[in-house]
Amino acid sequence: MQQTRQYILEILRERGEATVDELVKGLHTRIRHKITGVTVRHHLDILRSEELVSEPKIRRSGAPGRPQYVYTLTEKGRTQFPNNYHHLMQHLFQQLRERLDASQINVILEGVADQMVAEAGLSDEALCNVPMAARLDYVVNYLNAHGYQASWEITPEGYILRTHNCPYHHLAAERNELCTMDMRLISGLLGSVPRVLGRISEADESCAYLIPAPQQAMQS
């Protein structure tokens, strides 16, 4: 990433929020040369297009005068910084395996999948009767918001949903319980149980799920 934009992300991470003027001051201490508000706004536009920085919001204050607009990191922006999630998950799974049997672990992970389905809201009556193609659009949007890089396509056999990224691939390769959890999640989101065509954990290019559909439904 371009260095100035990386600095902007760092300042927003440290401060929580910042105006353009505050970013200009923060950048002065890092890049050691003059930078204008116009230049900062240009970098912010790029960061917003990459969904790393949120749309500006008005900073509430009791003082009169022109409103101040502040910028913050998005969830995607926060992922640009190192975290300990991978090691935390490894330790959590190690503790689960040491203290619980396989069936108890599966019950926990099934509950996680069911909670995510409920969070997505795709089981609501409003979506129960929508065509599968429209439902897949909702499913893909939800999965993409959670790091799966999902897409779908129509084939002669039916609809194929693909996830091109496994958000926990470091763990899934050695813990197939997570693949089972994903299968329950996908089934819950789709409202039907698909057939697995491939898995990233088995060296396939994507996790692929086939949802058979009547030919007339696919042509409509």
DAURDA-V382985 format. One record per residue. N is the residue number from 1. RES is the residue in three letters. OMEGA is omega in whole degrees, 0 to 359 (* if undefined). Layout:
BEGIN
N:RES:OMEGA ; N:RES:OMEGA
END
This chain:
BEGIN
1:MET:177 ; 2:GLN:191 ; 3:GLN:181 ; 4:THR:179 ; 5:ARG:176 ; 6:GLN:177 ; 7:TYR:179 ; 8:ILE:177 ; 9:LEU:180 ; 10:GLU:180 ; 11:ILE:179 ; 12:LEU:178 ; 13:ARG:181 ; 14:GLU:187 ; 15:ARG:186 ; 16:GLY:176 ; 17:GLU:180 ; 18:ALA:172 ; 19:THR:177 ; 20:VAL:180 ; 21:ASP:179 ; 22:GLU:177 ; 23:LEU:177 ; 24:VAL:179 ; 25:LYS:179 ; 26:GLY:180 ; 27:LEU:179 ; 28:HIS:182 ; 29:THR:182 ; 30:ARG:186 ; 31:ILE:173 ; 32:ARG:172 ; 33:HIS:187 ; 34:LYS:175 ; 35:ILE:186 ; 36:THR:176 ; 37:GLY:179 ; 38:VAL:179 ; 39:THR:179 ; 40:VAL:179 ; 41:ARG:177 ; 42:HIS:179 ; 43:HIS:178 ; 44:LEU:178 ; 45:ASP:179 ; 46:ILE:180 ; 47:LEU:177 ; 48:ARG:179 ; 49:SER:177 ; 50:GLU:178 ; 51:GLU:177 ; 52:LEU:180 ; 53:VAL:184 ; 54:SER:172 ; 55:GLU:182 ; 56:PRO:178 ; 57:LYS:181 ; 58:ILE:175 ; 59:ARG:182 ; 60:ARG:176 ; 61:SER:181 ; 62:GLY:184 ; 63:ALA:178 ; 64:PRO:178 ; 65:GLY:182 ; 66:ARG:179 ; 67:PRO:177 ; 68:GLN:180 ; 69:TYR:183 ; 70:VAL:179 ; 71:TYR:177 ; 72:THR:174 ; 73:LEU:169 ; 74:THR:175 ; 75:GLU:177 ; 76:LYS:179 ; 77:GLY:180 ; 78:ARG:180 ; 79:THR:179 ; 80:GLN:182 ; 81:PHE:181 ; 82:PRO:174 ; 83:ASN:184 ; 84:ASN:184 ; 85:TYR:183 ; 86:HIS:181 ; 87:HIS:177 ; 88:LEU:180 ; 89:MET:177 ; 90:GLN:181 ; 91:HIS:178 ; 92:LEU:179 ; 93:PHE:178 ; 94:GLN:179 ; 95:GLN:178 ; 96:LEU:182 ; 97:ARG:180 ; 98:GLU:188 ; 99:ARG:184 ; 100:LEU:174 ; 101:ASP:187 ; 102:ALA:182 ; 103:SER:178 ; 104:GLN:177 ; 105:ILE:180 ; 106:ASN:178 ; 107:VAL:179 ; 108:ILE:182 ; 109:LEU:174 ; 110:GLU:178 ; 111:GLY:177 ; 112:VAL:180 ; 113:ALA:180 ; 114:ASP:179 ; 115:GLN:178 ; 116:MET:177 ; 117:VAL:178 ; 118:ALA:179 ; 119:GLU:181 ; 120:ALA:179 ; 121:GLY:183 ; 122:LEU:178 ; 123:SER:179 ; 124:ASP:181 ; 125:GLU:182 ; 126:ALA:183 ; 127:LEU:185 ; 128:CYS:186 ; 129:ASN:179 ; 130:VAL:178 ; 131:PRO:183 ; 132:MET:180 ; 133:ALA:179 ; 134:ALA:179 ; 135:ARG:179 ; 136:LEU:177 ; 137:ASP:177 ; 138:TYR:182 ; 139:VAL:181 ; 140:VAL:179 ; 141:ASN:180 ; 142:TYR:181 ; 143:LEU:180 ; 144:ASN:177 ; 145:ALA:180 ; 146:HIS:169 ; 147:GLY:184 ; 148:TYR:184 ; 149:GLN:187 ; 150:ALA:174 ; 151:SER:176 ; 152:TRP:182 ; 153:GLU:176 ; 154:ILE:176 ; 155:THR:177 ; 156:PRO:181 ; 157:GLU:183 ; 158:GLY:178 ; 159:TYR:175 ; 160:ILE:174 ; 161:LEU:179 ; 162:ARG:169 ; 163:THR:187 ; 164:HIS:178 ; 165:ASN:174 ; 166:CYS:183 ; 167:PRO:180 ; 168:TYR:185 ; 169:HIS:178 ; 170:HIS:181 ; 171:LEU:187 ; 172:ALA:182 ; 173:ALA:182 ; 174:GLU:182 ; 175:ARG:185 ; 176:ASN:175 ; 177:GLU:181 ; 178:LEU:175 ; 179:CYS:177 ; 180:THR:177 ; 181:MET:179 ; 182:ASP:179 ; 183:MET:178 ; 184:ARG:178 ; 185:LEU:181 ; 186:ILE:180 ; 187:SER:179 ; 188:GLY:180 ; 189:LEU:182 ; 190:LEU:185 ; 191:GLY:176 ; 192:SER:182 ; 193:VAL:180 ; 194:PRO:174 ; 195:ARG:181 ; 196:VAL:178 ; 197:LEU:181 ; 198:GLY:179 ; 199:ARG:176 ; 200:ILE:182 ; 201:SER:177 ; 202:GLU:175 ; 203:ALA:173 ; 204:ASP:182 ; 205:GLU:180 ; 206:SER:166 ; 207:CYS:185 ; 208:ALA:183 ; 209:TYR:180 ; 210:LEU:176 ; 211:ILE:179 ; 212:PRO:180 ; 213:ALA:176 ; 214:PRO:184 ; 215:GLN:181 ; 216:GLN:179 ; 217:ALA:182 ; 218:MET:182 ; 219:GLN:183 ; 220:SER:*
END
